């Protein structure tokens, strides 16, 4: 935990005090905006448009800074308000900590490895691009070329790591909830009390609701900034009359890879936990059918005089035949014997709840309350991803229709 807090502090997410808050944003503005803009002004040369386009570079710096700023603002606010344990929803599950600690550590390790992998990939692509540009863009002083190279790589790596770290943290929070739902599904083979199942499921749905509430602004702003960045890039590249190569436009590709990876991490985690939460109803249905079909008791469904289905009785068949052959007041007395004494005067006999009906009500409850990650009421699942894809496709065709013109000679 101390190691994770140190890492978050280095990136500026730990803003627990006024001093750390001010220092975090000063470092962010300095490394994320002042350094790259200053370097672009110092490194600009006349006649180098073929290898360096200043408008392209500024667009990339602004988009990366906005994306990292949104990530830093949203995640640091949640960490400052709730703390790291409550932020990950592991502090409130003290009874499960010993049983699920190994799964927690494994998932945290996977998330750190995922963050490191994509950060290294982005760093490598950016370094290759900057080295190639340094070779093609001449400067009077060699140290100036090296300074520009290191400054641009440092700034871009800092901003992209903040963005990927925020996406990885949301990915981690959702996958920890996947562990909880998998553990909940295993409880069906260990417990039989329906009220316990409903209480646990209500707790899990409350966690998903809190996660949705805490991250909805982050997800919406992240999506909007990435969409605006990509379409600004599309406008610039299609309207540019010159030749675009990896030297003068390679940052577009590198930044697009990082932005798309961050979006995919968030959407994949959200859809995974949403579909896992919705699949609990299917698991419970299978559990209900398995218990009902494997019951050794002779289960019979009786009806009231009005035709309403009554409770399923687990009495042996001979007892059922005796109750039919005896006087009419024996059967009502048999029902009242199964009910609490305080309810005998308030409910008719056919309203007593059998185990079968309790399981059936539990399955219906799960079907009507699926849960999942939501953004202002919209559940993040495959249907929402399909909607997002076609909206993006429509915007792309609109931009291309406005910028690409075919002329006939």
Number of C-alpha atoms within 10 A of each C-alpha: 8 7 8 12 13 13 14 18 16 12 18 23 28 24 23 15 10 9 9 15 16 13 13 21 18 13 14 22 13 14 20 27 20 13 16 23 19 12 16 17 10 11 18 15 14 5 9 14 14 15 20 21 16 18 10 18 18 15 16 22 21 16 20 27 24 21 24 23 18 21 24 25 15 19 24 23 17 17 19 16 13 13 16 17 12 14 20 19 19 19 14 12 12 9 9 13 14 9 11 16 12 11 14 19 12 10 18 20 13 14 21 15 13 16 19 15 12 18 19 14 14 19 20 15 16 22 19 14 20 22 16 14 19 19 12 14 18 14 14 7 8 10 10 16 20 13 13 20 20 14 17 22 20 18 22 24 20 20 25 24 22 26 25 26 27 25 26 23 20 25 24 23 22 26 20 21 23 19 17 21 20 13 14 16 18 12 14 16 9 8 10 12 12 16 11 12 17 15 11 16 21 15 12 19 18 13 18 24 16 16 21 22 15 16 17 17 15 22 21 12 16 23 18 13 18 21 16 13 23 20 17 16 20 17 17 15 17 16 13 11 8 10 11 15 11 14 21 21 20 20 20 19 14 19 23 17 15 20 24 14 15 25 17 14 18 22 21 18 22 26 22 22 26 23 19 19 26 18 18 21 21 14 16 20 19 13 16 18 14 11 13 15 8 8 10 9 12 12 16 15 10 14 13 13 7 6 8 11 13 18 22 19 18 17 12 12 13 8 11 15 10 12 15 11 11 10 9 10 9 13 16 13 12 12 17 18 11 13 15 9 9 8 11 15 8 7 12 13 20 17 14 17 14 15 16 17 14 15 21 15 13 20 23 14 14 22 17 11 15 17 25 27 30 21 16 11 8 11 18 22 20 16 12 13 14 11 11 13 12 11 11 14 12 12 14 16 11 11 16 16 10 12 16 11 9 6 5 4 3
